């Protein structure tokens, strides 16, 4: 995954994530988007199995959420499709 991104790509990725029923992306800073999900541990494990271990993290002190990295459009599309399939 690439860590370089433009705000426009983050906004586009955020909007795409918002279209997935069962999750709720939240305003986030930096290279991550925070997503509210029902079962964060299960969601992260399923994402790890589908993509790469550690790609999705569970932030400390934040109940019911995971964070996903923002990358280039190709990486973001892969994450988007994977989230849609595991929700």
Residue frames relative to the residue before (quaternion, step in Angstrom):
aa qw qx qy qz dx dy dz
X 1.0000 0.0000 0.0000 0.0000 0.00 0.00 0.00
X 0.3613 -0.7166 0.5545 0.2201 3.52 -1.05 0.74
X 0.3315 -0.7492 0.5361 0.2037 3.55 -1.06 0.71
X 0.5795 0.5608 -0.3888 0.4455 3.59 1.23 -0.14
X 0.1574 0.7765 -0.5971 0.1256 3.54 -0.85 0.97
X 0.3727 -0.6874 0.5735 0.2442 3.48 -1.30 0.36
X 0.6338 -0.5418 0.3847 0.3960 3.56 -1.16 0.57
X 0.6176 0.5580 -0.3474 0.4319 3.59 1.01 -0.74
X 0.6595 0.4883 -0.3070 0.4821 3.58 0.99 -0.78
X 0.6335 0.5149 -0.3388 0.4677 3.60 0.97 -0.75
X 0.6504 0.5124 -0.3139 0.4646 3.60 0.96 -0.84
X 0.6470 0.5166 -0.3105 0.4669 3.58 0.98 -0.88
X 0.6610 0.5028 -0.2948 0.4726 3.58 0.93 -0.95
X 0.6245 0.5391 -0.3285 0.4599 3.60 0.97 -0.87
X 0.6706 0.5029 -0.2922 0.4605 3.59 0.89 -0.96
X 0.6401 0.5102 -0.3252 0.4735 3.58 0.98 -0.80
X 0.6552 0.5110 -0.3170 0.4572 3.58 0.92 -0.89
X 0.6331 0.5526 -0.3259 0.4332 3.59 1.03 -0.79
X 0.6363 0.5425 -0.3282 0.4394 3.61 1.20 -0.40
X 0.5923 0.5733 -0.3673 0.4309 3.61 1.26 -0.18
X 0.3788 -0.7213 0.5276 0.2407 3.61 -0.65 1.05
X 0.7644 0.3921 -0.2720 0.4335 3.58 -1.07 0.72
X 0.7369 0.2536 -0.2085 0.5909 3.59 1.27 -0.06
X 0.1318 -0.7773 0.6070 0.1001 3.55 -1.27 0.34
X 0.2568 -0.7595 0.5758 0.1603 3.60 -0.44 1.16
X 0.2039 -0.7812 0.5826 0.0930 3.55 -1.08 0.79
X 0.6227 -0.5301 0.3941 0.4195 3.59 -1.10 0.55
X 0.0046 -0.8110 0.5794 -0.0802 3.55 -0.80 1.08
X 0.3288 -0.7209 0.5734 0.2082 3.52 -1.26 0.49
X 0.7668 0.3845 -0.2661 0.4397 3.53 -1.26 0.36
X 0.7639 -0.3998 0.3066 0.4033 3.50 -1.32 -0.53
X 0.6507 0.5005 -0.2964 0.4881 3.58 1.25 0.35
X 0.1806 -0.7143 0.6539 0.1721 3.51 -1.35 0.32
X 0.3178 -0.7348 0.5766 0.1633 3.52 -0.87 1.06
X 0.0776 -0.8056 0.5873 -0.0022 3.57 -0.85 1.01
X 0.3239 -0.7195 0.5833 0.1929 3.54 -0.89 1.00
X 0.0413 0.7885 -0.6086 0.0786 3.57 -0.82 1.08
X 0.6379 -0.5573 0.3809 0.3708 3.58 -1.23 0.46
X 0.8124 0.0749 0.0209 0.5779 3.59 0.72 -1.10
X 0.2442 -0.8301 0.4776 0.1520 3.62 0.21 1.22
X 0.6708 0.5045 -0.3171 0.4414 3.62 0.85 -0.88
X 0.6690 0.4874 -0.2893 0.4808 3.55 0.95 -0.91
X 0.6357 0.5295 -0.3192 0.4621 3.58 0.97 -0.88
X 0.6767 0.4902 -0.2954 0.4633 3.60 0.84 -0.98
X 0.6481 0.5191 -0.3206 0.4557 3.60 0.96 -0.82
X 0.6630 0.4958 -0.3080 0.4689 3.59 0.95 -0.84
X 0.6391 0.5082 -0.3200 0.4806 3.60 1.04 -0.76
X 0.6324 0.5344 -0.3273 0.4554 3.58 0.99 -0.85
X 0.6579 0.5094 -0.3024 0.4650 3.58 0.97 -0.89
X 0.7149 0.4646 -0.2522 0.4577 3.57 0.97 -0.86
X 0.8049 0.2505 -0.1152 0.5255 3.60 0.98 -0.77
X 0.7179 -0.3584 0.3058 0.5126 3.57 0.00 -1.29
X 0.5388 -0.6256 0.4458 0.3458 3.59 -0.93 0.82
X 0.8226 0.2554 -0.1994 0.4672 3.54 -0.99 0.90
X 0.4497 0.6974 -0.4590 0.3173 3.59 1.24 -0.08
X 0.7411 0.2626 -0.1479 0.5999 3.56 0.98 -0.90
X 0.0865 -0.8100 0.5787 0.0375 3.57 -0.83 0.95
X 0.3558 -0.6908 0.5868 0.2277 3.51 -1.32 0.45
X 0.3331 -0.7793 0.4922 0.1987 3.59 -0.42 1.18
X 0.5392 -0.6219 0.4699 0.3190 3.57 -1.10 0.78
X 0.8517 0.1909 -0.1372 0.4684 3.55 -1.06 0.77
X 0.6418 0.4767 -0.3232 0.5064 3.58 1.24 0.31
X 0.2171 -0.8045 0.5427 0.1052 3.57 -0.26 1.24
X 0.8595 0.2061 -0.1278 0.4499 3.56 -1.09 0.73
X 0.6944 0.4421 -0.2850 0.4911 3.58 1.12 0.53
X 0.1433 -0.7274 0.6611 0.1153 3.50 -1.38 0.42
X 0.2396 -0.7448 0.5849 0.2140 3.55 -1.25 0.14
X 0.1771 -0.7659 0.6139 0.0718 3.50 -1.13 0.84
X 0.4835 -0.6757 0.4668 0.3031 3.57 -1.03 0.71
X 0.3183 -0.6863 0.6127 0.2285 3.53 -1.29 0.47
X 0.0219 -0.8075 0.5890 -0.0244 3.55 -0.78 1.04
X 0.7342 -0.3200 0.2776 0.5305 3.52 -1.04 -0.75
X 0.7255 -0.4529 0.2719 0.4412 3.63 -1.18 0.33
X 0.6480 0.5208 -0.3323 0.4455 3.62 0.95 -0.79
X 0.6642 0.4884 -0.3028 0.4782 3.61 0.91 -0.90
X 0.6612 0.5178 -0.3077 0.4472 3.57 0.93 -0.91
X 0.6345 0.5284 -0.3314 0.4564 3.58 1.01 -0.76
X 0.6343 0.5178 -0.3251 0.4732 3.59 1.00 -0.79
X 0.6536 0.4948 -0.3109 0.4810 3.59 0.93 -0.87
X 0.6329 0.5404 -0.3237 0.4501 3.59 0.93 -0.92
X 0.6930 0.4725 -0.2861 0.4633 3.60 0.75 -1.01
X 0.6532 0.5101 -0.3159 0.4618 3.58 1.00 -0.79
X 0.6354 0.5097 -0.3372 0.4720 3.61 0.92 -0.83
X 0.6517 0.5231 -0.3200 0.4464 3.57 0.88 -0.92
X 0.7044 0.4647 -0.2796 0.4579 3.60 0.99 -0.73
X 0.7257 0.4358 -0.2646 0.4619 3.63 1.06 -0.53
X 0.5591 0.5997 -0.4009 0.4087 3.60 1.22 -0.27
